[in-house]
């Protein structure tokens, strides 16, 4: 019996879940000022109540709000900072899927003056989630590296921040303020959604990083310092995990390549407690990087894909867990889908029924392998 009483648990999921139609319609109506903010919150809260009950009924020891408090996984959070605005893309990414490829230029965030946090961002959202949850409430936030990666130095005002070290220090401070307020509200399970370290394992994206004036060999170390500064001073009993993603939208992805180039830094120089790792296809590389996982940290294996409705078999998942166990002890492993089911509104790769089947599969497989979810 290898049960876990604190997160990350044996059966996990990344956080975002498919939004119900009523919530999507309400968000569109709010954007057109057809309903007010209070009505949007009421509809949002009703949807979150339902999805929290669903997670608990399936058997998870953790619950998220499904990302129902936002339209996009990152922008709703980062645009709440003072002096941050959304501008045209400075970095083009190529999405890959079973249907082929397409180029996409996601909006860039631009820092126009000194960063600040005028008020809590997801604090009230956490308080509501905590108030209705019987299982451990998990809040997810975008990585601070997202504020930098798509634009680089050119997206940070040079008068406000002539020295990029000052920019990174302010960015970490603003995140710390939010994390410390979340902690005061009772949050003890926080997940940082980090895409850019995984992107820096892809040769094509490394070349694009050079195009915005950054060195892809040194940038992971810069980001590691930023992440550590971001979570510094958190309560000793607050679990912080990191989800590494290679891009996720409508069954498509951006980056390819194993974790090998960043494995030692990732597992040993970043002071988080666990890692949600994409391992649903050969594009993620082998399990060999897990040999660097130090004692006391947990690797959550993202073996169940959210990019396709096809349901994996328990035998297949167990075989892959056994394979990962050759590089890290079974007691340091857990299971989850490889990414969220809906990183933003729309573009889902499956139905809610398909999503539920995959979540049940994670819980049932975890119980078979570790004796509990």
N, C-alpha and C positions, 0 to 999 in steps of 0.2 A: 504494500500500500504506500503510494507516494503522493498522498494528498497534500495540497497547499492551502494554508489558512490565510495567506496574504497574497496580494497580486505580485506579478502576473500569475493567473490561475492556470490550471492544466488545459482547460477549454476557454479560449479567448476569442474575441473578434476585435477588429481594428477600430470600429466606432460608428462610421456612417452607415446608414440603412436607407432603403428606398423610401422616398417621401410619399405619403398618401396623396391622392389627387386633390382632396379638399385643402390640404396645406399648400400645394403648388398653386392652386387657383387663388387662394387667399394672398399669397405673396405677390402674384401678378396684379391682383386687385389693389393691394396696398401701394404698389409702385405707381399705379394710375390714380391714386388718391380716392379710389372707390370705397375703401373701408379705412378706418382709422387705426392707429397703432395699437390701441387697446383691444380692438376686435381681432387683429392679427395675432396678438399674444394669446388671446383666449383660444383661438383655433389651434395655435401652435402647442399650447399646453395640453389641450385635449388629445392631440396626436401623440405627444410625448408620453402621456399617461398610458395610452394603448400600447406603444412600442416598448415601454418599460415592462408592462405586464407580460408581453410576448416573450421578451428575453428571460424573465424569471420563470415563466411557465416552461420554456425549453430546457432550463436547468443551468443557466449561467450564474456564476457567483459574482459577476460584474454586470453593470448596466450602463449604457450610454444614452444620451438623448437622441441618438441617431443622426446628429448633425442637423436636426430639425430647426435649430436656432439660427441657421445661417443659409445663405444662398450658395456660396462657394466655400470650400474648405479653408481658404486662407484669407481672402480679401475682406470678409466681414469683420475679421479680427484686426488685421493690420491697418485698415483704413480708419479705425477708431483712434489711432495715434495722432497726436497733433502734428501738423505740417507734413502729412503724407498724402499724396494724391496719385490717382491712376492715370497713366499716360500710354501712348502707343508703344508697341513692343520694340525692344532693342535686341531680342534674341529669338530666333526662329527654331522651333522644335519640330521634329518629324514623328507623328504618331503612327504606330504600326498596329495592324490588327489582321484577323483572318481574311478581311475583305481587301487588304492592300495597305497602302500608305497614304498619308496626307500631311501636308505641311500646315503648321498652325503657329501663329504669332501671339502668344498669350500676353495680356496687358502687363506692363512694367509698373512697379511702384516707384515713385520719385519722392525723394526727401527734399523739401523746399526750405527748411529751416531746422532749428533745434528740435529734436524729438522730445515728446512728453506724453503723459497719459492723463488726460483731464478727469477721467472717472473709471470705475471698474468696467471691464469689457464683457467677460463671460461670468462675472461673479454672481449676478442675479440668476443667470441660467443655471449655474451650479446649485445655488440654494434651492431652486425649484426642483431640480433633479433629485437632490438629496431628500427633499421633503416627501417625495412619493416613492422612493426606492427602498426595498427591503434588502436587496443585494448591494454590494459595494458600488457606489457611483463613480464612474470614470469620466473625467473631462478631457477633451483633446484640444490642443492649440497648434497652430502652424509653427514650424521652426523659425527662429529669428533669422536664419540664413536666407529665408525667402525674401526678406527685405533688401537683400544685396544681390543675389545671384543673377537675376535677369537683367540688371542694368549696370552693375559694377560701379566703379568710381564715378562714371558719367551721370549716374542717377542720384548722386548724393551732392547736395549743394556745397560748392567749394568754399563759399564765404562762411557758411555755418560750420562746416567741418573741413578746414584746410588739412587736418591730420585725420586719416581714416581710423587711427586708433581711438580718437575721441568719439567718432561715430559708433564704433563697435561698443565702446564703454557706455554710451547713452542708450544704445539699443538694448544692451543687457540690463541696464538699470530699469528701463521701462517694463521689460518682461519680469524682472524681479518684483517690482511693485505689484503687478497683477498676480504673480504666483504667491506672494506673501499674503495678499488679501484673500485669495482662494483658500490658502491654508487656514487663515483666521475664520473663514466660513465653514471649515471642517473638511476641506478636500484633502484626501490622503492617497489619491490615485490620479496621477497626471500623465498624459501621453503627449509627447512632442512629435508632430508629423514632419519628418525630414525627408525631402526628396533629393536635395542637392548633393549630398555625399554619395548617394547611389548614382546620380548622374555623372559624377566625377570618376566613375569606373568605366564609362563608355568612351572609347576613343573619339567618336564623332563629336560628342558634347565637350570633351576636353579641348578639342580644336576650336569650338565656338567660344569657350571661355577665354582662350587667348585673344579672340577677336574683340572682346570687351576689355582687354588690357589686364587680365588676371593670369596668374601662373597656376595651372591646374595641379602642379606638384606641391606647391606651398599652401594653396587655398584650403585643403582639408585640415591642416594644422591650425590655420586661422579660425576656421569654423569650429574646431574642437574647443579652442580657447573660449570662443563666443558662447558656445553651449554650456560650458562649465561655469562661466560667469553668470549666465542666465539663471541657472538653478542653484547658485551658491546661496547658503543661508537658509535653505528650505528646512522644515522640521525634520528631525531624524527619522520620524515614522512616516514621512511622505514618500511613497514609491513613485519614482519617475521612470517611465519607459520611453523608448524612441522607436517610432515606426519608420522604416526605410522603404521608400516607394520609388518605382521607376516610371511614374506617370500612370494615370488612371482616368479614362473617360470613355464611356460607351464601349467597353471591351477592348480599348486600345491602350497602348503603352508608348513610352518615349525612349527610355534608355535600355541598353542591353549590356551584359557583362557581369561576371561574378564579383564577389566582395573582396577578392584577393588584394587589390591595390590599397585598400583602406582597413583591412581586417585588424591588424595589430593596433592601429590608432583607434579604430572604432570600439573595440572591446576593452582596451586597456588604458586609454587616455581620456575617454569621455565618461564622466562620473554618473552615469545612469545605472539603474538596477536591472533593466531588461531591454531586449531588442525584439521588435516585430520584424521578421525578415521574410521578404518575398522568395518563395521557393516553389512556385506552382508550375514552372516550365524550365526547359534547358537554358533559356536566356539568363537565368539567375546564377548559372554556374553550379559548381559542386558544393558539397557540404564541407569541403576541406578547410575553409576559413574558420569553421567552428573550433578548430584545434587551439585557437588563440583565446577562446572564451575563458575568463578567469573564474576560479571558484567563487561561488556566491552570486553570480549573475545568471540570468535566465535568458535563453534564446527561444522565442516563440516562433515555431516553424509555420510559415504561411504556405501550407501545402494545398489548400482548397481554393480554387481560383474563383474570383469574382468577375472574370472576364468572359465567362461562358456559363450557360445554364446547365451544361452537361455535368451530371453528378458523379463525383469520384466514388470509388469503391473503398470500403473499410480495409480490405486486404491490401490495396495499393497504398493507402495512407500508412498502414502499419509497417509495410515493407520499407517505405521511405523514412519513417521514424527510426527503424532499426538501422538503416544506412547512416543517418545522422548520428546515431548513437556510437558509431565507430570513431567519431571525432570529439564528442562531448558526452558526459555522463547523462543517462536518461533522466536523473533527478534534476538536471539543469535544462531540460527541454519541456516545451509545451506545444500546443497546436492551435492554429487559427486559420481563417481565410487569409489570403495573401494581401488583400487590401480592403478598403471599405467597399460597400455595395453601391454607393452613390456619392461621389466626391462633390457633386453640386446638384442643382435641380436639373432633372432631365438626363437623357443619355444613358439610361440603364441597360444593362446587358441581359437582364432576365426579369421574370415576374416576381412579385412578392412571394408567391408559393414556392418558386425555385429558391429564393433567398432563404426561406424558412427551412426547406429541405437541407440546404447546405449547413445552416446553423445547427440543426439537429444532428447532422452527421459529425460535426466537430465535437459536440458534447458526448455523443455515444461512443465515438472512437477514443476520446480522452478517457472515458470511464473504463473501456476495455484495456487500454494501455497502462494507465497509472492508477486505476482503481477508484478514481473520482474525477469529477470535472473541476 
